[in-house]
């Protein structure tokens, strides 16, 4: 249960958790305090509550990825330590900083929402400081949960100083259609592959099939495959039929495990490069003779 919620980005709806585990497992985790009810039908790992307590202990506010989680946005991976921001002139004994990633900033009251940074500040912090794949996962999630695309573009346009090009790069690639952090990170790897141009959740022409990522020109499909999503015989049968149909229709279907996408990106990238090379050669060979 806890591993499943972590792979979902640390937060999830009850409906999704019950579908991937069971109603009884969700209720047991709630009763044990392993997961928390953030809002109606929304759950989070108990670490989110620990981060809030750490911020309160320092009379600070949650920021960066910790604030993203507090806003209900999914992340690639949970922060090792809570991110807490305090005023620049605050003196805090080193012993009180243990176990906390401390940041200093003189934020305006408009930049703060209760016990965390506001949405725009949170996005700006994450996009400026995090690696591209982690930042993209958060930006995708923010859009997916209702943050207007114009907000992200405003942050990108007004960004100045170190990390500004990174902010603009993430904002340019962020998509509300992305289903989850797993898919976002796979797309981040694909963006780095020359000649590959994938879009999330594209409905294939003439079908009801909606793969995770699709390059329509090269006819390449990338699927972010998690065991939990295929944990029953019925699900396995349904997906086998789906994959076979896509291959028969001429698509190159590449399936990637969560562990590889998150922890072995070089191997994923090498497969994508090889796939583009093969598809490009096939297109070249199919050209009519002059």
C-alpha positions, -999 to +999 in steps of 0.1 A: +000+000+000+027+026+011+049+016-019+020+020-042+011+054-029+048+065-031+048+054-068+017+075-074+037+105-062+029+106-025-008+117-029-037+100-046-075+098-047-093+071-027-107+057-059-073+051-074-059+036-042-088+012-038-085+001-074-048-006-071-050-023-037-083-029-019-108-010+002-097-029+033-060-021+028-068+016+024-090+016+056-063-003+076-036+022+065-059+051+075-066+035+109-029+029+115-020+065+106+003+054+077-017+075+053-037+107+059-070+121+046-060+155+031-094+163+018-126+145+007-114+115-013-077+126-013-050+108+006-013+114+013+016+096+030+020+104+067+054+120+058+034+151+047+021+156+082+057+152+096+069+179+072+042+203+084+052+196+120+089+203+112+079+237+096+058+246+126+087+238+150+109+263+132+081+289+128+086+285+091+065+274+061+066+244+038+083+252+005+097+236-027+087+199-031+072+197+004+048+226-005+040+208-038+029+178-018+009+200+005-009+214-025-018+179-035+006+177-065+023+144-072+061+143-073+087+120-089+101+110-055+094+121-019+119+146-004+145+130+018+139+158+043+111+184+047+118+217+028+111+246+052+116+283+044+122+309+071+130+346+070+165+356+059+174+372+093+162+343+114+189+327+136+183+290+141+205+268+162+221+240+141+206+214+163+171+225+153+180+222+116+187+185+117+164+165+095+152+197+076+162+212+043+163+248+054+158+277+029+158+314+036+137+340+019+118+372+028+084+363+013+056+387+009+023+378+027+008+373-008+034+345-014+022+325+015-009+303+018-015+293+055+015+270+063+030+267+028+042+288-001+016+299-026+011+280-058+032+304-080+061+306-055+060+268-051+062+262-088+089+288-093+110+272-065+106+237-079+112+245-115+143+266-106+159+241-083+150+206-093+163+184-121+143+186-153+124+153-148+114+161-112+104+196-121+083+184-151+065+159-129+054+187-105+045+211-133+024+185-151+007+176-118+000+213-110-017+217-144-035+184-140-050+196-107-063+229-120-034+254-120-040+275-151-015+272-179-013+310-179+001+309-144+030+287-155+037+309-185+037+340-163+062+324-140+084+315-170+081+350-185+090+368-153+118+345-143+152+361-138+186+350-124+201+315-120+178+287-131+156+310-153+163+290-185+154+258-167+121+273-156+112+283-191+122+249-205+100+231-180+071+255-186+074+250-223+070+212-220+045+209-191+012+192-201-020+188-181-028+156-201+001+137-184-015+110-162+011+107-134+047+113-124+058+079-139+046+091-173+060+126-168+095+113-160+094+089-190+085+119-212+113+139-197+137+112-209+121+112-243+124+149-247+162+145-245+162+121-275+169+138-308+142+131-334+116+119-309+085+140-303+060+123-280+027+137-267+008+123-237-025+105-238-032+108-276-062+089-289-050+067-318-069+074-350-100+053-356-098+037-321-106+044-284-070+035-275-051+062-255-015+051-249+007+070-224+030+087-249+028+088-287+051+100-315+026+102-344+052+109-371+075+080-362+045+058-350+062+050-317+043+044-285+058+045-251+040+028-222+048+034-186+040-001-172+035-006-135+028-040-120-001-026-099-019-016-131-016-052-145-020-071-113-051-092-123-056-118-150-084-096-165-062-066-167-033-086-182-057-100-209-071-066-217-037-050-221-022-079-241-051-075-266-045-037-266-008-040-272-012-066-300-037-044-318-013-015-317+015-036-331-007-051-359-017-015-368+020-006-374+030+010-341+063+003-324+052-003-288+079+001-261+071-008-225+091+005-196+091-005-160+089+020-131+122+010-117+140+016-150+124+050-157+131+062-121+165+046-115+181+035-148+174+063-172+205+057-193+191+023-203+157+038-212+174+065-232+195+040-252+164+021-262+146+053-273+177+063-294+178+029-310+140+030-317+143+064-334+173+052-354+154+022-366+122+041-375+141+068-393+160+042-414+127+024-423+112+058-434+143+065-455+141+030-471+104+034-479+110+066-499+103+062-536+133+060-559+143+092-576 
